[in-house]
Amino acid sequence: IVNDVLRVPAFWFSALSFGVCGFHIAFVTTHMPGVIERCGLSPSLAGLWLAVLGAANIAGSLAAGVLLKRLSTQAFLMGVFSLRAISIVLLLALPISPTVMLGIAILMGLSYMALLPAISLQVGERFGTERLATIFGVVALVHQIGSFAGAWLGGLVAEATGRDTLTWSIDIGLALLAIAFQWRLARPQSSRATKAM
């Protein structure tokens, strides 16, 4: 039973941060081939883009293991969400070319799976490991809801407007919201409130 955990705001800050991750990941993996084509680039670039994303993901996952030994989960997650927001801003601001798109793939890949160990560590640190499987199951459900929203909304916006700017803008806003959640978790009173449970 995890009813006590579900009543703690800190839990929802972690869970909703992971939901933001789901939104981003699902949109990128589902819609990036279409994004590339709508930018006027060759559809064949999509395969290379995803390959570069995957290679950067390996580097980002290894770096996450090192950094999480030196940083708090909150500081690490704020950095990862900042990287995601910056990569999208660059995508929207820079002239589109294959080189720029592959550079964006590297930036997005570095943060692709890096959130998973950090969120699971954060939940374990705050609520203990005895019920981690059950508690993280709820967190994963929130992630999947975010994933559905990213895949569904991305298609809806692209079909309605022929562009992806609105979805990218929402993605930036959600990344900033996740940064705010993690900043709130980093505040000392948030830790005291959790320990009081």
Accessible surface in RSA format (square Angstrom, percent):
REM  Atomic radii and reference values for relative SASA: ProtOr
REM  Chains: A
REM  Algorithm: Lee & Richards
REM  Probe-radius: 1.40
REM  Slices: 20
REM RES _ NUM      All-atoms   Total-Side   Main-Chain    Non-polar    All polar
REM                ABS   REL    ABS   REL    ABS   REL    ABS   REL    ABS   REL
RES ILE A   1   166.12  94.5 123.24  91.8  42.88 103.4 128.18  92.3  37.94 102.9
RES VAL A   2    14.64   9.6  13.19  11.9   1.44   3.5  13.19  11.5   1.44   3.9
RES ASN A   3    84.03  57.9  82.64  79.9   1.39   3.3  14.75  35.5  69.28  67.0
RES ASP A   4    52.69  36.9  50.65  50.4   2.04   4.8  22.32  52.5  30.36  30.3
RES VAL A   5     3.51   2.3   2.99   2.7   0.52   1.3   3.51   3.1   0.00   0.0
RES LEU A   6    56.67  31.6  47.54  34.0   9.13  22.9  47.57  33.4   9.10  24.5
RES ARG A   7   169.21  71.0 140.44  71.6  28.78  68.5  73.31 100.2  95.91  58.1
RES VAL A   8     6.55   4.3   6.34   5.7   0.21   0.5   6.55   5.7   0.00   0.0
RES PRO A   9    89.24  65.0  83.40  76.0   5.84  21.2  88.89  73.4   0.35   2.2
RES ALA A  10     4.60   4.2   2.99   4.6   1.62   3.7   3.15   4.4   1.46   3.9
RES PHE A  11     0.20   0.1   0.20   0.1   0.00   0.0   0.20   0.1   0.00   0.0
RES TRP A  12    88.99  35.7  88.99  43.1   0.00   0.0  82.49  44.0   6.50  10.6
RES PHE A  13    44.49  22.3  44.49  27.6   0.00   0.0  44.49  27.0   0.00   0.0
RES SER A  14     0.01   0.0   0.01   0.0   0.00   0.0   0.00   0.0   0.01   0.0
RES ALA A  15     0.00   0.0   0.00   0.0   0.00   0.0   0.00   0.0   0.00   0.0
RES LEU A  16    76.64  42.7  75.11  53.7   1.54   3.9  75.11  52.7   1.54   4.1
RES SER A  17     0.00   0.0   0.00   0.0   0.00   0.0   0.00   0.0   0.00   0.0
RES PHE A  18    11.29   5.6  10.97   6.8   0.31   0.8  11.29   6.8   0.00   0.0
RES GLY A  19     7.46   9.2   0.00   N/A   7.46   9.2   6.60  18.1   0.86   1.9
RES VAL A  20    10.94   7.2   8.73   7.9   2.21   5.3  10.05   8.7   0.89   2.4
RES CYS A  21     4.62   3.5   4.62   5.2   0.00   0.0   0.00   0.0   4.62   5.0
RES GLY A  22     0.00   0.0   0.00   N/A   0.00   0.0   0.00   0.0   0.00   0.0
RES PHE A  23     8.74   4.4   8.74   5.4   0.00   0.0   8.74   5.3   0.00   0.0
RES HIS A  24     3.19   1.7   3.19   2.2   0.00   0.0   1.36   1.4   1.83   2.1
RES ILE A  25    23.98  13.6  23.98  17.9   0.00   0.0  23.98  17.3   0.00   0.0
RES ALA A  26    12.51  11.5   8.69  13.4   3.83   8.7  12.47  17.6   0.04   0.1
RES PHE A  27     0.41   0.2   0.35   0.2   0.06   0.1   0.35   0.2   0.06   0.2
RES VAL A  28     0.70   0.5   0.69   0.6   0.01   0.0   0.70   0.6   0.00   0.0
RES THR A  29    55.03  39.1  39.09  39.6  15.95  38.0  28.45  38.2  26.58  40.2
RES THR A  30    77.41  55.1  51.76  52.5  25.65  61.1  43.17  58.0  34.25  51.8
RES HIS A  31    26.16  14.3  24.50  17.0   1.65   4.2  15.38  15.8  10.78  12.5
RES MET A  32     0.89   0.5   0.61   0.4   0.28   0.7   0.54   0.5   0.35   0.5
RES PRO A  33    49.49  36.1  47.10  42.9   2.39   8.7  47.50  39.2   1.99  12.4
RES GLY A  34    21.60  26.6   0.00   N/A  21.60  26.6  17.76  48.7   3.84   8.6
RES VAL A  35     2.87   1.9   2.83   2.6   0.05   0.1   2.83   2.5   0.05   0.1
RES ILE A  36     0.27   0.2   0.27   0.2   0.00   0.0   0.27   0.2   0.00   0.0
RES GLU A  37   101.90  58.5  92.76  70.2   9.14  21.8  22.70  43.9  79.20  64.7
RES ARG A  38    97.74  41.0  59.17  30.2  38.57  91.8  38.75  53.0  58.99  35.8
RES CYS A  39    50.08  37.9  20.81  23.2  29.27  68.8   9.82  24.9  40.26  43.4
RES GLY A  40    68.14  84.0   0.00   N/A  68.14  84.0  35.36  97.0  32.77  73.4
RES LEU A  41    28.66  16.0  21.04  15.1   7.61  19.1  24.09  16.9   4.57  12.3
RES SER A  42    62.89  53.1  48.81  65.1  14.08  32.4  43.69  93.0  19.20  26.9
RES PRO A  43    81.42  59.3  73.16  66.7   8.26  30.0  73.81  60.9   7.61  47.3
RES SER A  44    92.29  78.0  63.95  85.3  28.34  65.3  57.01 121.4  35.28  49.4
RES LEU A  45    18.55  10.3  14.33  10.3   4.22  10.6  18.55  13.0   0.00   0.0
RES ALA A  46    10.90  10.0  10.50  16.2   0.40   0.9  10.90  15.3   0.00   0.0
RES GLY A  47    48.86  60.3   0.00   N/A  48.86  60.3  38.63 106.0  10.23  22.9
RES LEU A  48    93.71  52.2  86.34  61.8   7.37  18.5  90.11  63.3   3.60   9.7
RES TRP A  49     0.20   0.1   0.20   0.1   0.00   0.0   0.20   0.1   0.00   0.0
RES LEU A  50    65.62  36.5  58.36  41.8   7.26  18.2  58.69  41.2   6.93  18.7
RES ALA A  51    62.80  57.7  43.68  67.4  19.12  43.5  55.84  78.6   6.95  18.4
RES VAL A  52    33.10  21.8  30.69  27.8   2.41   5.8  32.84  28.5   0.26   0.7
RES LEU A  53     8.08   4.5   8.08   5.8   0.00   0.0   8.08   5.7   0.00   0.0
RES GLY A  54    31.10  38.4   0.00   N/A  31.10  38.4  29.49  80.9   1.61   3.6
RES ALA A  55    63.70  58.6  51.52  79.5  12.19  27.7  54.78  77.1   8.92  23.6
RES ALA A  56     9.32   8.6   2.91   4.5   6.42  14.6   8.61  12.1   0.71   1.9
RES ASN A  57    28.53  19.7  28.42  27.5   0.11   0.3   0.48   1.2  28.05  27.1
RES ILE A  58   111.97  63.7 108.77  81.0   3.20   7.7 111.79  80.5   0.18   0.5
RES ALA A  59    50.45  46.4  42.27  65.2   8.17  18.6  46.81  65.9   3.63   9.6
RES GLY A  60     4.26   5.3   0.00   N/A   4.26   5.3   2.73   7.5   1.53   3.4
RES SER A  61    44.48  37.6  34.65  46.2   9.82  22.6  30.77  65.5  13.71  19.2
RES LEU A  62   127.45  71.0 120.16  86.0   7.29  18.3 123.87  87.0   3.58   9.6
RES ALA A  63    44.51  40.9  37.59  58.0   6.91  15.7  43.98  61.9   0.53   1.4
RES ALA A  64     0.76   0.7   0.09   0.1   0.67   1.5   0.45   0.6   0.32   0.8
RES GLY A  65    37.56  46.3   0.00   N/A  37.56  46.3  34.80  95.5   2.76   6.2
RES VAL A  66    74.90  49.3  74.33  67.3   0.58   1.4  74.73  64.9   0.17   0.5
RES LEU A  67    71.18  39.6  71.18  50.9   0.00   0.0  71.18  50.0   0.00   0.0
RES LEU A  68    25.75  14.3  11.48   8.2  14.27  35.9  11.78   8.3  13.97  37.6
RES LYS A  69   182.97  89.3 142.14  87.2  40.83  97.2  92.97  83.7  90.00  95.9
RES ARG A  70   187.56  78.8 150.13  76.5  37.43  89.1  52.51  71.8 135.06  81.9
RES LEU A  71    81.85  45.6  69.10  49.4  12.75  32.0  73.99  52.0   7.86  21.1
RES SER A  72    60.62  51.2  41.92  55.9  18.69  43.1  44.50  94.8  16.12  22.6
RES THR A  73     4.27   3.0   1.61   1.6   2.66   6.3   1.26   1.7   3.00   4.5
RES GLN A  74    20.40  11.4  20.40  14.9   0.00   0.0   0.53   1.1  19.87  15.1
RES ALA A  75    42.63  39.2  33.30  51.4   9.34  21.2  34.49  48.6   8.15  21.6
RES PHE A  76    10.19   5.1   7.61   4.7   2.59   6.7   9.33   5.7   0.86   2.5
RES LEU A  77     0.00   0.0   0.00   0.0   0.00   0.0   0.00   0.0   0.00   0.0
RES MET A  78    44.03  22.8  43.77  29.0   0.27   0.6  33.62  28.6  10.42  13.8
RES GLY A  79    40.81  50.3   0.00   N/A  40.81  50.3  34.59  94.9   6.23  13.9
RES VAL A  80    12.93   8.5  11.16  10.1   1.77   4.3  12.45  10.8   0.48   1.3
RES PHE A  81     0.16   0.1   0.16   0.1   0.00   0.0   0.16   0.1   0.00   0.0
RES SER A  82    39.13  33.1  37.50  50.0   1.63   3.8  22.44  47.8  16.69  23.4
RES LEU A  83    47.60  26.5  45.74  32.7   1.87   4.7  47.16  33.1   0.44   1.2
RES ARG A  84     3.29   1.4   3.25   1.7   0.04   0.1   3.23   4.4   0.06   0.0
RES ALA A  85     8.30   7.6   8.27  12.8   0.03   0.1   8.30  11.7   0.00   0.0
RES ILE A  86    96.34  54.8  95.47  71.1   0.87   2.1  96.33  69.4   0.01   0.0
RES SER A  87     0.00   0.0   0.00   0.0   0.00   0.0   0.00   0.0   0.00   0.0
RES ILE A  88     0.76   0.4   0.76   0.6   0.00   0.0   0.76   0.5   0.00   0.0
RES VAL A  89    72.44  47.7  71.30  64.5   1.15   2.8  72.20  62.7   0.24   0.7
RES LEU A  90    61.01  34.0  61.01  43.6   0.00   0.0  61.01  42.8   0.00   0.0
RES LEU A  91     7.58   4.2   4.27   3.1   3.31   8.3   4.27   3.0   3.31   8.9
RES LEU A  92    75.39  42.0  42.13  30.1  33.26  83.6  44.96  31.6  30.43  81.9
RES ALA A  93    76.46  70.3  39.40  60.8  37.06  84.3  47.98  67.6  28.48  75.5
RES LEU A  94    74.65  41.6  68.60  49.1   6.05  15.2  68.93  48.4   5.71  15.4
RES PRO A  95   109.03  79.5  95.73  87.3  13.30  48.3 108.06  89.2   0.97   6.0
RES ILE A  96    61.90  35.2  33.86  25.2  28.04  67.6  33.86  24.4  28.04  76.1
RES SER A  97    37.42  31.6  36.03  48.1   1.39   3.2  32.60  69.4   4.83   6.8
RES PRO A  98    69.01  50.3  69.01  62.9   0.00   0.0  69.01  57.0   0.00   0.0
RES THR A  99   109.51  77.9 103.60 105.0   5.91  14.1  70.29  94.4  39.22  59.3
RES VAL A 100    32.04  21.1  25.21  22.8   6.84  16.5  31.34  27.2   0.70   1.9
RES MET A 101     0.00   0.0   0.00   0.0   0.00   0.0   0.00   0.0   0.00   0.0
RES LEU A 102    39.86  22.2  39.86  28.5   0.00   0.0  39.86  28.0   0.00   0.0
RES GLY A 103    30.14  37.2   0.00   N/A  30.14  37.2  27.64  75.8   2.50   5.6
RES ILE A 104     3.68   2.1   3.56   2.7   0.11   0.3   3.56   2.6   0.11   0.3
RES ALA A 105     0.00   0.0   0.00   0.0   0.00   0.0   0.00   0.0   0.00   0.0
RES ILE A 106    84.30  48.0  84.30  62.8   0.00   0.0  84.30  60.7   0.00   0.0
RES LEU A 107    46.37  25.8  46.36  33.2   0.01   0.0  46.36  32.6   0.01   0.0
RES MET A 108     0.96   0.5   0.62   0.4   0.34   0.8   0.63   0.5   0.33   0.4
RES GLY A 109     0.05   0.1   0.00   N/A   0.05   0.1   0.00   0.0   0.05   0.1
RES LEU A 110    61.71  34.4  55.91  40.0   5.80  14.6  55.91  39.3   5.80  15.6
RES SER A 111     0.40   0.3   0.00   0.0   0.40   0.9   0.40   0.8   0.00   0.0
RES TYR A 112    36.92  17.2  35.49  20.2   1.42   3.7  21.54  16.2  15.38  19.0
RES MET A 113    79.86  41.4  76.54  50.7   3.32   7.9  55.81  47.4  24.05  31.9
RES ALA A 114     2.83   2.6   2.42   3.7   0.42   0.9   2.44   3.4   0.40   1.0
RES LEU A 115     0.51   0.3   0.51   0.4   0.00   0.0   0.51   0.4   0.00   0.0
RES LEU A 116    66.66  37.1  66.01  47.2   0.65   1.6  66.01  46.4   0.65   1.7
RES PRO A 117    55.65  40.6  49.09  44.7   6.57  23.9  53.69  44.3   1.96  12.2
RES ALA A 118     0.00   0.0   0.00   0.0   0.00   0.0   0.00   0.0   0.00   0.0
RES ILE A 119     0.53   0.3   0.53   0.4   0.00   0.0   0.53   0.4   0.00   0.0
RES SER A 120    31.70  26.8  30.30  40.4   1.40   3.2  16.96  36.1  14.74  20.6
RES LEU A 121    72.14  40.2  65.97  47.2   6.18  15.5  71.94  50.5   0.20   0.5
RES GLN A 122     0.30   0.2   0.30   0.2   0.00   0.0   0.30   0.6   0.00   0.0
RES VAL A 123     0.02   0.0   0.00   0.0   0.02   0.0   0.02   0.0   0.00   0.0
RES GLY A 124     9.80  12.1   0.00   N/A   9.80  12.1   5.29  14.5   4.50  10.1
RES GLU A 125   114.10  65.5  74.33  56.2  39.77  94.7  42.74  82.7  71.36  58.3
RES ARG A 126    40.16  16.9  18.12   9.2  22.04  52.5  15.53  21.2  24.62  14.9
RES PHE A 127    25.96  13.0   8.62   5.3  17.35  45.1  15.58   9.4  10.38  29.7
RES GLY A 128    25.00  30.8   0.00   N/A  25.00  30.8  22.03  60.5   2.97   6.7
RES THR A 129    99.88  71.0  83.77  84.9  16.11  38.4  55.52  74.6  44.35  67.0
RES GLU A 130   155.90  89.5 115.84  87.6  40.05  95.4  70.96 137.3  84.94  69.3
RES ARG A 131    80.50  33.8  75.73  38.6   4.77  11.4  43.49  59.4  37.02  22.4
RES LEU A 132    46.09  25.7  45.85  32.8   0.24   0.6  45.85  32.2   0.24   0.6
RES ALA A 133    91.67  84.3  67.26 103.8  24.40  55.5  76.82 108.2  14.84  39.3
RES THR A 134    77.70  55.3  67.43  68.4  10.27  24.5  42.48  57.1  35.23  53.3
RES ILE A 135     0.81   0.5   0.41   0.3   0.40   1.0   0.81   0.6   0.00   0.0
RES PHE A 136    38.57  19.3  38.57  23.9   0.00   0.0  38.57  23.4   0.00   0.0
RES GLY A 137    39.51  48.7   0.00   N/A  39.51  48.7  31.16  85.5   8.35  18.7
RES VAL A 138    35.84  23.6  33.69  30.5   2.14   5.2  35.35  30.7   0.49   1.3
RES VAL A 139     0.00   0.0   0.00   0.0   0.00   0.0   0.00   0.0   0.00   0.0
RES ALA A 140    36.52  33.6  36.13  55.7   0.40   0.9  36.32  51.1   0.20   0.5
RES LEU A 141   106.98  59.6 103.13  73.8   3.84   9.7 106.44  74.8   0.54   1.4
RES VAL A 142    17.91  11.8  17.40  15.7   0.52   1.2  17.40  15.1   0.52   1.4
RES HIS A 143    30.33  16.6  30.33  21.1   0.00   0.0  21.19  21.8   9.14  10.6
RES GLN A 144   107.21  60.0 102.47  74.9   4.74  11.3  38.40  81.7  68.81  52.2
RES ILE A 145   105.01  59.8 102.01  76.0   3.00   7.2 104.91  75.5   0.10   0.3
RES GLY A 146    10.02  12.4   0.00   N/A  10.02  12.4   9.67  26.5   0.36   0.8
RES SER A 147    18.94  16.0  18.33  24.5   0.61   1.4  14.54  31.0   4.40   6.2
RES PHE A 148   135.41  67.7 127.85  79.2   7.56  19.7 134.77  81.7   0.64   1.8
RES ALA A 149    34.39  31.6  33.99  52.5   0.40   0.9  34.39  48.4   0.00   0.0
RES GLY A 150     0.00   0.0   0.00   N/A   0.00   0.0   0.00   0.0   0.00   0.0
RES ALA A 151    33.17  30.5  27.77  42.8   5.40  12.3  28.06  39.5   5.10  13.5
RES TRP A 152   136.66  54.8 125.71  60.8  10.95  25.7 111.51  59.5  25.15  40.8
RES LEU A 153    37.51  20.9  37.51  26.8   0.00   0.0  37.51  26.3   0.00   0.0
RES GLY A 154     0.19   0.2   0.00   N/A   0.19   0.2   0.00   0.0   0.19   0.4
RES GLY A 155    25.23  31.1   0.00   N/A  25.23  31.1  22.37  61.4   2.86   6.4
RES LEU A 156    86.78  48.3  81.98  58.6   4.81  12.1  84.33  59.2   2.45   6.6
RES VAL A 157     9.49   6.2   7.38   6.7   2.10   5.1   9.49   8.2   0.00   0.0
RES ALA A 158    14.26  13.1   8.12  12.5   6.14  14.0   8.38  11.8   5.88  15.6
RES GLU A 159   155.47  89.3 121.90  92.2  33.57  79.9  51.70 100.0 103.77  84.7
RES ALA A 160    83.28  76.6  41.23  63.6  42.05  95.7  51.35  72.3  31.93  84.6
RES THR A 161    78.48  55.8  49.67  50.4  28.82  68.7  56.66  76.1  21.83  33.0
RES GLY A 162    42.42  52.3   0.00   N/A  42.42  52.3  28.25  77.5  14.17  31.7
RES ARG A 163   155.79  65.4 152.91  77.9   2.88   6.8  52.33  71.5 103.46  62.7
RES ASP A 164    11.18   7.8   7.48   7.4   3.71   8.8   3.43   8.1   7.75   7.7
RES THR A 165    56.00  39.8  54.44  55.2   1.56   3.7  45.60  61.2  10.40  15.7
RES LEU A 166    98.13  54.7  92.19  66.0   5.95  15.0  95.35  67.0   2.78   7.5
RES THR A 167     0.32   0.2   0.32   0.3   0.00   0.0   0.00   0.0   0.32   0.5
RES TRP A 168     5.51   2.2   5.51   2.7   0.00   0.0   2.85   1.5   2.66   4.3
RES SER A 169    50.73  42.9  41.45  55.3   9.28  21.4  27.87  59.4  22.86  32.0
RES ILE A 170    56.59  32.2  49.82  37.1   6.78  16.3  55.82  40.2   0.77   2.1
RES ASP A 171     2.32   1.6   2.32   2.3   0.00   0.0   0.00   0.0   2.32   2.3
RES ILE A 172    30.15  17.2  30.15  22.5   0.00   0.0  30.15  21.7   0.00   0.0
RES GLY A 173    36.73  45.3   0.00   N/A  36.73  45.3  30.23  83.0   6.50  14.6
RES LEU A 174    46.21  25.7  45.52  32.6   0.69   1.7  45.64  32.1   0.58   1.6
RES ALA A 175     2.71   2.5   2.71   4.2   0.00   0.0   2.71   3.8   0.00   0.0
RES LEU A 176   100.31  55.9  94.38  67.5   5.93  14.9  94.74  66.5   5.57  15.0
RES LEU A 177    83.69  46.6  79.24  56.7   4.45  11.2  83.06  58.3   0.63   1.7
RES ALA A 178     0.00   0.0   0.00   0.0   0.00   0.0   0.00   0.0   0.00   0.0
RES ILE A 179    36.10  20.5  36.10  26.9   0.00   0.0  36.10  26.0   0.00   0.0
RES ALA A 180    49.76  45.8  42.65  65.8   7.11  16.2  47.41  66.8   2.35   6.2
RES PHE A 181    28.61  14.3  28.32  17.5   0.30   0.8  28.61  17.3   0.00   0.0
RES GLN A 182     0.00   0.0   0.00   0.0   0.00   0.0   0.00   0.0   0.00   0.0
RES TRP A 183   141.02  56.6 140.95  68.2   0.07   0.2 112.72  60.1  28.30  45.9
RES ARG A 184    77.41  32.5  77.41  39.5   0.00   0.0  19.22  26.3  58.20  35.3
RES LEU A 185     0.61   0.3   0.00   0.0   0.61   1.5   0.00   0.0   0.61   1.6
RES ALA A 186    50.13  46.1  23.37  36.1  26.76  60.9  27.54  38.8  22.59  59.8
RES ARG A 187    81.69  34.3  79.64  40.6   2.05   4.9  12.34  16.9  69.35  42.0
RES PRO A 188    89.47  65.2  82.80  75.5   6.67  24.2  88.95  73.4   0.51   3.2
RES GLN A 189    65.68  36.7  62.15  45.4   3.53   8.4  29.70  63.2  35.98  27.3
RES SER A 190     6.28   5.3   3.61   4.8   2.67   6.1   2.37   5.0   3.91   5.5
RES SER A 191    36.24  30.6  35.06  46.8   1.18   2.7  18.13  38.6  18.11  25.4
RES ARG A 192   154.10  64.7 147.11  75.0   6.98  16.6  71.85  98.2  82.25  49.8
RES ALA A 193    63.09  58.0  49.10  75.8  14.00  31.8  57.84  81.5   5.25  13.9
RES THR A 194     9.65   6.9   5.04   5.1   4.61  11.0   4.44   6.0   5.21   7.9
RES LYS A 195   168.69  82.3 137.92  84.6  30.77  73.3  92.54  83.3  76.15  81.1
RES ALA A 196    88.53  81.4  46.49  71.7  42.05  95.6  58.56  82.5  29.97  79.4
RES MET A 197   128.00  66.3  69.14  45.8  58.86 140.1  65.94  56.1  62.06  82.2
END  Absolute sums over single chains surface
CHAIN  1 A     9309.5       7561.6       1747.9       6755.8       2553.7
END  Absolute sums over all chains
TOTAL          9309.5       7561.6       1747.9       6755.8       2553.7
